[in-house]
Amino acid sequence: MSKQYLTTHTIDEAHPTDIFSLAVTSNNVISASGASSLKVHATADGDYALTQSLDGAHKLGCHHVVTSKNGQRAASVGFGGEVKIWAAQASEGQEGHWALEGDIEDQNKAGELWAIALSEDGQYLASTTYDGRINVWETSGNREKIRQYETKGSFGMSIDLSLDGRFTASGHENGSVYIFDNDTGRILHSLPSLVKPVRAVAFSPGGKLLAAAGDSKIIALYDVASGEQVANLTGHAAWIFSLDWSYTGEYLLSGAFDGKVKVWSIDIRDCVATHTETDKTIWSVKWLPKTGRSEGFVTAGANKRISFYREATGG
């Protein structure tokens, strides 16, 4: 079984430096880089036009940008430690535009917030820290910290929230992977270690599986209920920096240090497509909303380029 994806559009020099993070909604892609501005490109009509530049959002650059699954809120965190919350503008003529809603001001040290994730409704932001803590914040009102999880103190490199809001997962520099129960506020599982830094964790849409990957060059799949490691996906020859599940949970997308992007079938536990877009690092990969029978994804990285792919369909 194999699948084929074709490049449909490429935005060269989308940023003046490495593009570290992508976030996707139903009609746009937000990109973040080592430069100070976030960029917003439209995806709904296929021309991928630049619709907004959030200039000066992060003076020292931005390493993570995320959106809520409902598309109404975004969050970004910069190398200076600042965290900004953005609201989607739904008024006439403003669709697909973002406005600064506020900042999380409880900290301003670099590393105090690193990886971030938003809840499905955008009401909560989870973040990792340099010393292993996992913090949860409200994104509206006073934007207060409402919960803090403690781990064994290793730098938190990645984080995700399950779609139903029940679980938080984090991956750490020492190879540890944790799943936290958001109802009880306790660690649910300390998962079998990957030994090396875990740079990406991602819950499947149904919340039954957690994928984790990083410098071990494998993607580990865990059963969320039991904590059991149920599969290893092997095939990458370099560090893996980014993971994203398709909307149905049938496929997993991964991007790596050597410029390779892979699509994995969860059913057969194997790679069904590989794209070598560049020999430079792919920092971020994201599935795009499905249009008709065709599914697609977007990638970005050290080549400063944003590339869009769609599945090749017969007919």
Residue pairs with C-beta under 8 A, 6 or more apart in sequence:
1 265
1 268
1 270
1 272
2 272
2 273
3 263
3 272
3 273
3 311
4 273
4 311
4 312
5 263
5 273
5 275
5 296
5 297
5 309
5 310
5 311
5 312
6 309
6 310
6 311
6 312
7 307
7 308
7 309
8 46
8 296
8 308
8 309
8 310
9 46
9 48
9 307
9 308
10 305
10 306
10 307
10 308
11 41
11 48
11 305
11 306
11 307
12 304
12 305
13 304
13 305
14 31
14 39
14 41
14 300
14 304
14 305
14 306
15 31
15 33
15 34
15 35
15 37
15 39
15 304
16 33
16 35
16 304
17 33
17 34
17 35
17 61
17 304
18 33
18 34
18 281
18 283
18 301
18 302
18 304
19 31
19 32
19 33
19 283
19 284
19 300
19 301
19 302
19 304
19 305
19 306
20 32
20 33
20 34
20 61
20 62
20 63
20 64
20 283
20 284
21 31
21 32
21 62
21 63
21 64
21 65
21 66
21 283
21 284
22 29
22 30
22 31
22 32
22 65
22 284
22 285
22 286
22 298
22 299
22 300
22 306
23 29
23 30
23 32
23 65
23 66
23 67
23 74
23 286
24 30
24 43
24 67
24 286
24 287
24 288
24 289
24 298
25 67
25 71
25 88
25 96
26 44
26 71
26 289
27 42
27 43
27 44
27 71
27 95
27 96
28 40
28 41
28 42
28 43
28 44
28 51
28 96
29 40
29 41
29 43
29 48
29 286
29 288
29 298
29 306
30 38
30 39
30 40
30 65
30 67
30 74
30 98
31 38
31 39
31 41
31 65
31 300
31 306
32 38
32 58
32 61
32 62
32 63
32 64
32 65
32 76
33 61
33 62
33 304
34 61
34 79
35 61
36 55
36 56
36 57
36 58
36 59
36 60
36 61
37 53
37 54
37 55
37 56
37 57
38 53
38 54
38 57
38 58
38 62
38 65
38 76
39 50
39 52
39 53
39 54
40 50
40 51
40 52
40 53
40 54
40 96
40 97
40 98
41 48
41 49
41 50
41 51
41 306
42 48
42 49
42 51
42 96
43 288
43 289
43 298
43 308
44 96
48 306
48 308
51 96
51 97
52 96
52 97
52 98
54 86
54 98
54 100
57 76
57 78
57 84
57 100
58 76
58 77
58 78
58 79
58 80
58 82
58 84
59 78
59 80
60 78
60 79
60 80
61 78
61 79
62 76
62 77
62 78
62 79
63 77
63 78
63 79
63 114
64 76
64 77
64 114
64 115
64 116
65 74
65 75
65 76
65 77
66 74
66 75
66 76
66 116
66 117
66 118
67 73
67 74
67 118
68 74
68 118
68 119
68 120
68 121
68 122
69 120
69 163
70 120
70 121
70 122
71 88
72 87
72 88
72 121
72 122
73 85
73 86
73 87
73 88
73 101
73 118
73 122
73 139
74 85
74 86
74 87
74 88
74 98
74 118
75 83
75 84
75 85
75 86
75 116
75 118
75 125
75 139
76 83
76 84
76 86
77 83
77 84
77 113
77 114
77 116
77 127
78 84
79 110
80 108
80 110
81 107
81 108
81 109
81 110
81 111
81 112
81 113
82 103
82 108
83 103
83 104
83 113
83 116
83 125
83 127
84 100
84 102
84 103
85 100
85 101
85 102
85 103
85 104
85 125
85 139
85 143
86 98
86 99
86 100
86 101
87 98
87 99
87 101
88 96
88 97
88 98
89 95
89 96
89 97
89 98
89 99
101 139
101 140
102 143
103 143
104 113
104 125
104 137
104 143
105 143
106 137
106 143
106 144
106 145
107 113
111 129
111 130
111 155
112 129
112 130
113 127
113 128
113 129
113 135
114 127
114 128
114 129
114 130
114 155
114 156
114 157
115 127
115 128
115 156
115 157
115 158
115 159
115 170
116 125
116 126
116 127
116 128
116 159
117 125
117 126
117 127
117 159
117 160
117 161
117 168
118 124
118 125
118 126
118 139
118 161
119 125
119 126
119 161
119 165
120 161
120 163
120 164
120 165
122 139
123 138
123 139
123 140
124 136
124 137
124 138
124 139
124 146
124 161
124 165
125 136
125 137
125 138
125 139
126 134
126 135
126 136
126 137
126 159
126 161
126 168
127 134
127 135
127 136
127 137
127 159
128 134
128 155
128 156
128 157
128 158
128 159
128 170
128 172
129 135
129 155
129 156
130 155
130 156
131 153
131 155
132 150
132 151
132 152
132 153
132 154
132 155
132 156
132 172
133 148
133 149
133 150
133 151
133 156
134 148
134 149
134 151
134 156
134 159
134 168
134 170
134 178
134 180
135 145
135 147
135 148
135 149
136 145
136 146
136 147
136 148
136 149
136 168
136 182
137 143
137 144
137 145
137 146
138 144
138 146
147 182
147 185
149 168
149 170
149 178
149 180
149 185
149 187
151 170
151 172
151 176
151 178
151 187
152 172
152 174
152 176
154 172
154 173
154 174
154 176
155 172
155 173
156 170
156 171
156 172
156 173
157 171
157 172
157 173
157 197
157 198
157 199
157 214
158 170
158 171
158 198
158 199
158 200
158 201
158 212
158 214
159 168
159 169
159 170
159 171
159 201
160 168
160 169
160 201
160 202
160 203
160 210
161 167
161 168
161 169
161 203
162 168
162 169
162 203
162 207
162 224
163 203
163 205
163 206
163 207
164 207
165 182
166 181
166 182
166 183
166 207
167 179
167 180
167 181
167 182
167 188
167 203
167 207
167 224
168 179
168 180
168 182
169 177
169 178
169 179
169 180
169 201
169 203
169 210
169 212
170 177
170 178
170 180
170 201
171 177
171 194
171 197
171 198
171 199
171 200
171 201
171 212
171 214
172 178
172 197
172 198
173 197
173 198
174 193
174 197
175 193
175 194
175 195
175 196
175 197
175 198
175 214
175 216
176 190
176 191
176 193
176 198
177 190
177 191
177 192
177 193
177 194
177 198
177 201
177 210
177 212
177 220
177 222
178 187
178 189
178 190
178 191
179 187
179 188
179 189
179 191
179 210
179 222
179 224
179 227
180 186
180 187
180 188
181 187
181 188
188 227
189 222
189 224
189 227
190 227
191 210
191 212
191 220
191 222
191 227
191 229
192 220
192 222
192 229
194 212
194 213
194 214
194 216
194 218
194 220
195 216
196 214
196 215
196 216
197 214
197 215
198 212
198 213
198 214
199 213
199 214
199 215
199 239
199 240
199 241
199 242
200 211
200 212
200 213
200 214
200 240
200 241
200 242
200 243
200 254
201 210
201 211
201 212
201 243
202 210
202 211
202 212
202 243
202 244
202 245
202 252
203 209
203 210
203 224
203 245
204 210
204 211
204 245
204 249
204 266
205 245
205 247
205 248
205 249
206 249
207 224
208 223
208 224
208 225
209 221
209 222
209 223
209 224
209 230
209 249
209 266
210 221
210 222
210 224
211 219
211 220
211 221
211 222
211 243
211 245
211 252
212 219
212 220
212 222
212 243
213 219
213 220
213 236
213 240
213 243
213 254
214 239
214 240
214 241
215 239
215 240
217 234
217 236
217 237
217 238
217 239
217 240
217 256
218 232
218 233
218 234
218 236
219 232
219 233
219 234
219 236
219 240
219 243
219 252
219 254
219 264
220 229
220 231
220 232
220 233
221 229
221 230
221 231
221 232
221 233
221 266
221 269
222 228
222 229
222 230
223 229
223 230
231 269
233 252
233 264
233 269
233 270
233 271
235 262
235 271
235 274
236 254
236 256
236 258
236 260
236 262
237 256
237 258
237 260
238 256
238 257
238 258
238 260
239 256
239 257
240 254
240 255
240 256
240 257
241 255
241 256
241 257
241 281
241 282
241 283
241 284
242 253
242 254
242 255
242 282
242 283
242 284
242 285
243 252
243 253
243 254
243 285
244 252
244 253
244 285
244 286
244 287
244 297
245 251
245 252
245 253
245 287
246 252
246 253
246 287
246 295
247 287
247 289
247 290
249 266
250 265
250 266
250 267
251 263
251 264
251 265
251 266
251 272
251 287
251 295
252 263
252 264
252 266
253 261
253 262
253 263
253 264
253 285
253 286
253 287
253 297
254 261
254 262
254 264
254 285
255 261
255 282
255 283
255 284
255 285
255 299
255 301
256 262
256 281
256 282
257 281
257 282
258 279
258 281
259 276
259 277
259 278
259 279
259 280
259 281
259 282
259 301
259 303
260 274
260 275
260 276
260 277
260 282
261 274
261 275
261 276
261 277
261 282
261 285
261 297
261 299
262 271
262 273
262 274
262 275
263 271
263 272
263 273
263 274
263 297
264 270
264 271
264 272
265 271
265 272
275 299
275 309
277 299
277 303
277 307
278 301
278 302
278 303
278 305
280 301
280 302
280 303
281 301
281 302
282 299
282 300
282 301
282 302
283 300
283 301
283 302
284 299
284 300
284 301
285 297
285 298
285 299
286 297
286 298
286 299
287 295
287 296
287 297
288 295
288 296
288 297
288 298
288 308
290 296
293 313
294 310
294 311
294 313
295 310
295 311
296 308
296 309
296 310
296 311
297 308
297 309
298 306
298 307
298 308
298 309
299 306
299 307
299 309
300 306
300 307
